Amino acid sequence: MTHRERTALVFKTGRFHLSGRVDFQTVPALFKDGERQFAGHHRVTIDGSGITHANSAALSLWLQWAELMRVSGGRMLLRSIPDSLVRLARVSQVSELLGLEDQGG
């Protein structure tokens, strides 16, 4: 099974559910997938409860998606993000940009 097969961005129940690996190998395809799926949405909520593995590339992805939404006049919200990524965002001083200042970690 490839990394891409274990990684998905799926819209259901009013949210985009991100699952599987979010790393240097999967982020380029995830960015394009999000860019395509977010078109026409003014507000995008991403549920990260299904993330099984992630590294700093996840922060890069979310910053890119947040900017994509900002320039189109929209907003991105992150929910149920793994604590390790919330801590990494704080250490990297991007938690406020990602709206993570009120989440665990």
Backbone as JSON, one array per atom type, in Angstrom:
{
  "sequence": "MTHRERTALVFKTGRFHLSGRVDFQTVPALFKDGERQFAGHHRVTIDGSGITHANSAALSLWLQWAELMRVSGGRMLLRSIPDSLVRLARVSQVSELLGLEDQGG",
  "N": [[0.85, -1.18, 0.0], [0.59, 2.22, -0.84], [1.77, 5.46, 0.36], [-0.04, 7.42, -0.43], [-2.43, 6.03, -0.73], [-3.13, 5.56, 1.87], [-3.76, 7.99, 2.8], [-6.11, 10.6, 3.03], [-8.41, 13.17, 2.04], [-11.49, 13.98, 2.76], [-14.77, 15.13, 2.22], [-17.34, 15.27, 4.46], [-20.25, 15.28, 6.49], [-20.29, 18.09, 6.79], [-17.64, 18.84, 7.13], [-14.14, 18.74, 6.25], [-12.43, 15.83, 6.35], [-9.35, 14.83, 7.34], [-7.15, 12.24, 6.93], [-4.85, 9.58, 7.75], [-1.42, 9.54, 6.67], [0.39, 12.55, 6.97], [2.8, 13.97, 5.59], [6.11, 14.65, 4.24], [6.03, 13.26, 1.84], [3.3, 13.0, 1.19], [2.13, 15.53, 1.29], [2.36, 17.3, -1.08], [0.43, 16.22, -2.93], [-1.84, 16.29, -1.29], [-2.14, 19.06, -0.95], [-2.88, 19.92, -3.54], [-5.24, 18.45, -3.81], [-6.8, 19.56, -1.74], [-6.91, 22.22, -2.67], [-8.48, 21.9, -4.96], [-10.85, 20.78, -3.85], [-11.67, 22.73, -2.0], [-12.54, 24.86, -3.48], [-15.02, 27.24, -4.01], [-15.97, 27.09, -1.44], [-16.59, 29.09, 1.35], [-15.93, 28.92, 3.99], [-13.85, 26.64, 5.51], [-13.61, 23.76, 7.35], [-11.35, 21.67, 8.86], [-11.0, 18.48, 9.97], [-8.8, 16.8, 11.9], [-8.71, 14.38, 13.22], [-8.3, 11.85, 12.21], [-5.67, 11.6, 11.5], [-2.81, 9.68, 11.24], [-0.06, 9.72, 11.21], [2.25, 12.35, 11.25], [4.33, 15.14, 10.34], [6.45, 18.05, 10.36], [5.76, 18.92, 7.84], [3.02, 18.93, 7.73], [2.29, 21.31, 9.02], [3.22, 23.15, 7.14], [1.52, 22.52, 5.01], [-1.0, 23.23, 6.1], [-0.61, 25.97, 6.51], [-0.34, 26.8, 3.88], [-2.88, 26.11, 2.88], [-4.44, 27.78, 4.51], [-3.63, 30.3, 3.62], [-4.47, 30.14, 0.96], [-7.25, 30.09, 1.36], [-7.53, 32.59, 2.62], [-6.79, 34.49, 0.61], [-8.87, 34.1, -1.13], [-10.92, 35.18, 0.2], [-11.98, 33.68, 2.2], [-12.04, 31.4, 5.04], [-10.13, 29.19, 7.08], [-10.53, 26.55, 9.37], [-9.12, 24.57, 11.9], [-9.63, 21.49, 13.47], [-9.58, 19.06, 16.1], [-6.86, 18.34, 16.0], [-3.84, 16.49, 16.21], [-2.11, 16.49, 19.35], [0.71, 16.64, 19.29], [1.22, 18.04, 16.95], [-0.01, 20.45, 17.48], [1.64, 21.36, 19.53], [4.04, 21.59, 18.07], [3.32, 23.61, 16.29], [3.06, 25.73, 18.09], [5.72, 25.98, 19.07], [6.91, 26.68, 16.7], [5.81, 29.09, 16.32], [3.44, 29.54, 14.87], [0.91, 28.92, 15.64], [-1.14, 30.75, 16.19], [-1.62, 31.83, 13.66], [-2.78, 29.64, 12.49], [-5.01, 29.29, 13.99], [-4.9, 27.73, 16.27], [-4.51, 28.34, 18.9], [-6.25, 27.83, 20.98], [-6.39, 25.12, 21.32], [-5.53, 21.82, 22.55], [-2.39, 20.34, 23.69]],
  "CA": [[0.0, 0.0, 0.0], [1.39, 3.44, -0.91], [1.39, 6.51, 1.3], [-1.21, 8.12, -0.94], [-3.61, 5.21, -0.48], [-3.46, 5.64, 3.29], [-4.0, 9.39, 3.12], [-7.31, 11.06, 2.34], [-9.12, 14.38, 2.42], [-12.85, 13.64, 2.35], [-15.79, 16.01, 2.76], [-18.55, 14.61, 4.97], [-20.88, 15.9, 7.67], [-19.96, 19.51, 6.88], [-16.21, 19.07, 7.39], [-13.15, 17.98, 5.49], [-11.76, 14.91, 7.25], [-8.0, 14.51, 6.9], [-6.75, 11.01, 7.6], [-3.65, 8.9, 7.29], [-0.12, 10.19, 6.82], [0.56, 13.91, 6.47], [4.25, 14.12, 5.67], [6.75, 15.23, 3.07], [5.63, 12.53, 0.64], [1.88, 13.14, 0.88], [1.67, 16.92, 1.29], [2.1, 17.91, -2.4], [-0.86, 15.76, -3.47], [-2.9, 16.8, -0.42], [-2.36, 20.48, -1.24], [-3.66, 20.0, -4.78], [-6.57, 17.91, -3.52], [-7.51, 20.59, -1.0], [-7.14, 23.36, -3.55], [-9.61, 21.54, -5.81], [-12.07, 20.57, -3.06], [-12.08, 23.93, -1.26], [-13.09, 25.85, -4.41], [-16.43, 27.52, -3.78], [-16.29, 27.11, -0.01], [-16.14, 30.3, 2.03], [-15.37, 28.49, 5.27], [-13.41, 25.26, 5.45], [-13.22, 23.17, 8.63], [-10.6, 20.44, 8.66], [-10.95, 17.6, 11.14], [-7.58, 16.01, 11.83], [-8.75, 13.26, 14.16], [-7.9, 10.62, 11.55], [-4.25, 11.61, 11.14], [-2.09, 8.59, 11.9], [1.35, 10.11, 11.28], [2.46, 13.68, 10.65], [5.54, 15.84, 10.73], [6.36, 19.5, 10.13], [5.14, 19.18, 6.54], [1.6, 19.21, 7.98], [2.17, 22.74, 9.28], [3.37, 23.82, 5.86], [0.28, 22.29, 4.27], [-2.08, 24.03, 6.68], [-0.32, 27.38, 6.23], [-0.66, 27.01, 2.46], [-4.34, 26.09, 2.75], [-4.97, 28.98, 5.16], [-3.38, 31.41, 2.7], [-5.38, 29.93, -0.16], [-8.57, 30.54, 1.78], [-7.48, 34.02, 2.9], [-6.79, 35.28, -0.62], [-10.17, 33.97, -1.78], [-11.91, 35.81, 1.07], [-12.55, 32.68, 3.09], [-11.37, 31.11, 6.31], [-9.91, 27.78, 7.37], [-10.5, 26.2, 10.77], [-8.58, 23.24, 12.19], [-10.23, 20.88, 14.64], [-9.13, 17.7, 16.46], [-5.49, 18.18, 15.51], [-3.01, 15.8, 17.21], [-1.4, 17.36, 20.28], [2.1, 16.84, 18.88], [1.25, 19.08, 15.93], [-0.35, 21.71, 18.15], [2.88, 21.79, 20.2], [4.98, 22.0, 17.03], [2.86, 24.91, 15.8], [3.41, 26.73, 19.11], [7.18, 26.16, 19.06], [7.22, 27.33, 15.43], [5.13, 30.38, 16.4], [2.41, 29.66, 13.84], [-0.37, 28.44, 16.16], [-2.14, 31.79, 16.04], [-1.96, 31.9, 12.23], [-3.6, 28.48, 12.18], [-6.17, 29.25, 14.86], [-4.73, 26.62, 17.19], [-4.13, 28.8, 20.24], [-7.17, 27.34, 22.0], [-6.43, 23.65, 21.3], [-4.65, 21.07, 23.49], [-0.93, 20.41, 23.54]],
  "C": [[0.89, 1.24, 0.0], [0.92, 4.44, 0.13], [0.11, 7.2, 0.86], [-2.49, 7.33, -0.65], [-4.05, 5.3, 0.98], [-3.82, 7.06, 3.72], [-5.23, 9.86, 2.35], [-7.8, 12.39, 2.9], [-10.53, 14.21, 1.86], [-13.83, 14.6, 3.01], [-17.0, 15.18, 3.18], [-18.98, 15.31, 6.24], [-20.41, 17.34, 7.88], [-18.5, 19.84, 7.13], [-15.37, 18.28, 6.4], [-12.37, 17.14, 6.5], [-10.42, 14.51, 6.64], [-7.55, 13.28, 7.66], [-5.51, 10.41, 6.97], [-2.4, 9.7, 7.56], [-0.16, 11.59, 6.23], [2.04, 14.22, 6.65], [4.8, 14.64, 4.35], [6.35, 14.53, 1.77], [4.18, 12.79, 0.24], [1.4, 14.57, 0.72], [1.47, 17.51, -0.11], [0.76, 17.5, -3.0], [-2.02, 16.26, -2.62], [-3.19, 18.27, -0.7], [-3.23, 20.63, -2.49], [-5.08, 19.52, -4.58], [-7.4, 18.94, -2.77], [-7.85, 21.79, -1.85], [-8.37, 23.11, -4.43], [-10.91, 21.45, -5.0], [-12.57, 21.83, -2.35], [-12.72, 24.99, -2.16], [-14.59, 26.01, -4.16], [-16.86, 27.52, -2.33], [-15.75, 28.4, 0.61], [-15.46, 29.97, 3.36], [-15.07, 27.0, 5.2], [-13.0, 24.82, 6.85], [-12.56, 21.83, 8.35], [-10.52, 19.7, 9.98], [-9.75, 16.68, 10.98], [-7.56, 14.8, 12.72], [-8.3, 11.94, 13.54], [-6.44, 10.57, 11.14], [-3.52, 10.54, 11.94], [-0.6, 8.89, 12.06], [1.47, 11.48, 10.63], [3.8, 14.22, 11.13], [5.38, 17.32, 10.37], [5.76, 19.84, 8.77], [3.65, 19.48, 6.7], [1.39, 20.7, 8.25], [2.28, 23.54, 7.99], [2.1, 23.7, 5.03], [-0.83, 23.2, 4.79], [-1.85, 25.52, 6.47], [-0.65, 27.71, 4.77], [-2.17, 27.05, 2.25], [-4.96, 27.34, 3.37], [-4.78, 30.2, 4.27], [-4.28, 31.32, 1.48], [-6.78, 30.44, 0.18], [-8.6, 32.05, 2.01], [-7.56, 34.84, 1.62], [-8.11, 35.16, -1.38], [-11.29, 34.55, -0.91], [-12.55, 34.86, 2.05], [-11.73, 32.48, 4.34], [-11.25, 29.6, 6.5], [-9.86, 27.59, 8.88], [-9.97, 24.79, 10.92], [-9.2, 22.73, 13.47], [-9.65, 19.49, 14.85], [-7.75, 17.39, 15.87], [-4.67, 17.46, 16.59], [-2.19, 16.77, 18.06], [0.04, 17.63, 19.86], [2.21, 17.93, 17.83], [0.87, 20.45, 16.5], [0.9, 22.25, 18.85], [3.9, 22.29, 19.19], [4.59, 23.37, 16.47], [3.19, 26.01, 16.8], [4.9, 27.03, 19.1], [7.6, 26.93, 17.81], [6.58, 28.72, 15.33], [4.15, 30.61, 15.26], [1.03, 29.23, 14.35], [-1.47, 29.48, 16.0], [-2.58, 31.93, 14.58], [-2.91, 30.78, 11.83], [-4.84, 28.36, 13.06], [-6.1, 28.12, 15.87], [-4.46, 27.04, 18.63], [-5.04, 28.27, 21.34], [-7.27, 25.81, 22.04], [-5.37, 23.09, 22.21], [-3.18, 21.31, 23.31], [-0.33, 21.03, 24.71]]
}
